[in-house]
Amino acid sequence: MSEPSGGIRDFLHFLSNCQSLEELWTAHQVRMNEYGFDRLIYGFTRYLSGTSLGDPEDFVILSNHDKAYTDVFLGERHYDHAPMVNWALVNEGACSWGILAQMQRTQTLSESERRVLEFNFAMGVTAGYTVSFKSVSARSKGAIALTAKRGVEQEEVDAMWEQHGSDILLMNNIAHLKILTLPYTTPARSLTRRQREALQWVGDGKTMQDTAVLMGLTSATVEKHLRLAREALAVETTAQAVLKAAFANQMFIMEA
């Protein structure tokens, strides 16, 4: 496989200057497709615990898989039992999906993991690589699944990775680090401009009365904005809302 068009340095400069997830994700899909990966799923959580990945509404999820696939794999939480997701939770770096065949041969897959593999094979998700990113905290984890084009064997993907794997890993690492800096929210977690403004003043240490004066509102109206922000972010306290909004890069953002 020949080197895809456009230098890696140019692409990394482009990634570093992206101002939106849409811009970054569109370009990353094109770039990975040039290496033979036409379907991607990126996931990141800041709410990892010993028993859970957190509330799916708080995940950063980017994918170009068919809806028929994501409705099941994501919507029905197949990822909870996906072998490569389990691998990513305890490892960092890149891993060939060739280990799945080894796990099948040694009968080390659980029944739920086998069902996920059967679903993936039925949907043409048969060969690829998973990249697990270095965690920024004990409660965070990010990974991306790079799915090879239908009909491509894992041996072909491994041969390509032998030649280009370090570059692909670098591009995915930079894309991941950039994603962490960009605003992202699901519809259920989105805040209005006024809700963000109220949280920002609270985050600056302002009192309710100070915030009301700064926003030109009554204290009751400010409290209403803060209450709605807490509800949107599914938290109990305003301090938790400030933290969660900051995690999602919804605080102090540049208005379009």
N, C-alpha and C positions, 0 to 999 in steps of 0.2 A: 504494500500500500504506500503510495507516495505521500509526501508531506502536504497537508491541506493548504489551500491558498491563503495568503496573508501571513505575515510573520507573527510568531508568538509574542514578541515584545510589543508589537502594535496592538494585538488583541488584549494584552494585559493592561496597556495604557488605556484602551477603550473601557475595559471593565472598571478600572479605578476611577474613571470620570463619569460613569453612569449615574444618572440622577433619579432613576425610578427602577423598581423591580421589573416592570414590564419591558423596559428597554434592555436591561441586563439579561432577563430570561429568554427573550426572543433571540438575542445574539448568541447566547450560550447554547441554545438548541441547535442553531445553525452550525456552530463550531463543532459540537459533539457529533452531529450527523455526518460531518466530513470524515470523522474517524470510524463511522459505521454504527454509531449509537443513535438510533432514531426515536427512542422513547426514554424519557427521563422522569424520575420522581425524586425531588429534593424535599427533605423534611428536617425541621429543627424545633426543639422544645427547650424551654427554660424551666420547666416544672417537673423534671424527672425525680422520681422517688424510688424506693426499693421495690415497690409493687406496681408502679404505674408510670406511663409516659406523660401523664397529665391530661387535662381537658383538651380534646381535639380542637375545640374552638380557639385555643390559645396556640396551636401549632402554626408554624410557618410551613405551608405546603405549596410546592410548585410542581406541576406535572403537565406533560403533553400526551399522556396516554389517552386512549379512547375512553369515553364516558362509561361504556359497558365494563371496562376494567376498573376504573377508579371508583365507580359506584359500589363495587364489591370489595376491592382490596382496601380502599379507604373508608367507604361508607359503612361497610360491615366489619371493619376493624380486623381484616385478615392480617394486617401488619403485626398485630400482637403475637402472632404465631409464625411469622415468616422467618425461616432460618437465617437469611442474610441480615435481617433487622436485628435478630438476636446476636449475630456475630458482631454487628456494628456497635452494639451497646457495650461490649466488653473489649473492643479492639479499636485501633486507630490505623489509618493507612488504607491501602487498596487490597482487595481480595477478589480473586477469580471465582466465578460461579462454578468452576470445576470442582470445588470442594463439596458441592451438593451431590455429585455422582459418588464421591467417596463416602459421604454420609449415608447414602442409600445402600451402597455395597456393605458397609459395616453395620447397617441397621441401627444407626444412632439417632434417627429422626423419630420424634414423637408422632402420634397419630394426627394431632392437629397440624404439625409441620408438614406431614405428608399430604394432607388435604390442601394446604396452601400451594405446595408444589404441583399437585394435580391441576389446580385451578390455573396456575401460571402457565403450565404447559398447554392447557386447553386454549389459553388466550395468546399463545405465541410468544410468551415471555420465557425463553429457554436458555439464552446465552448472554453473558455480560459480565460486568464488574460492579462491585459496590465499593464506594469510598466513604470511610468513616473519618470525620474531621476531629481534630484535637479539641477537647472540651475546654470552654472558657471558665467553667465552674463545675462544682460537683453535681449541680442540678440541671446542667445543660447537655444537650447532645444533638449533633447534626450529622446527616449522611445523605448520600445521593446514590441512587441505583441507575446504572447506565445499561440499558437494554439494547442488545445488538439486533440488527434487522432480521426479520423472519427468514428462516432458511440458512442462516449463518451458524456454523458449528462452533462450539466453545474452543476447539483447537485453533480455529482461524482467529478468534478474538484474542486468544493467548499469544499467538504469534505476532499480531499487530501490537499488543500491549508490550511485548518484549522490545519492540522498536520505538514506540511512541509513549509508553506508559508514564515515564517520568514527566513528560510535557503535559499529558492529560491530567495527571495528578496535580501538577502545579496550577493549571488553569482552573481546576475545580476548587482547589484551596483558596485561590484569590477570589473566585466568584463567591464562595461561602463567606469569606471575611467581609466582602463588600455588602452582601445581603444583610449581614448583621447591623449595618449602619443605615439601612434604608427603611422608611416607614412601611409597615405591613399590618394589615388588620383584616379579619373576617367581617362580614356584614354585621354579625351579632356583637362584635367588639368595637365597632367604629364609634368615634366621638364627634360631636359637633364642634364647630369653631369655639363657641362660647364655653362648652364643657372643657375643652383643652385649655382655654385661657384661664378659667377658674383654677384648674389643677396646676397650671404653671405658676400662678401667683402663690398658691399654697406651697408649692414646691420651693418657692423663693423665701418661704418663711413668713409670709404675710398673714395677718389675722383675717377673720371673716369681715370685720369692719373695714380694714385696709383694702381688702380685695373688692368690696362693694364700691368704695370710693374710686379705686383705680379703674373699675369696669363701668362706672357710672350707673350702677344698679343698686337695688335695695339688698340688704343682707338676706332677706327671705328668698329673693330671686337667685342670689349666688348659691345659697344652700340648695335650691332646687336643681341648679346646674350640677352641683357636686353630687347630689343624690342620684341624678340620672346617669352621671359618669360612673358612679359606683355600681349601679345596676347594669350598665352596658358592659363593664369590665368584670362583672360577677365577683365582686369583693365586698367586704363588710365595712371597711374603714376608708377614709379619704387617704390616709397614708399608704395603704395598700394600692389604692387607685393610682396615686402618683407613681409608685414603683412600677406597676404593671404598664402604665402608659409610657413610662420611660423605656421599659424593656422593648416595647413595640415601636419605639422611635416616633411616638405621637406627641411628644413634648417638644416645645421650642422648634417646631418645624417651619420651614419657609413656606409661606402661603403662595399658591399658584397665582 
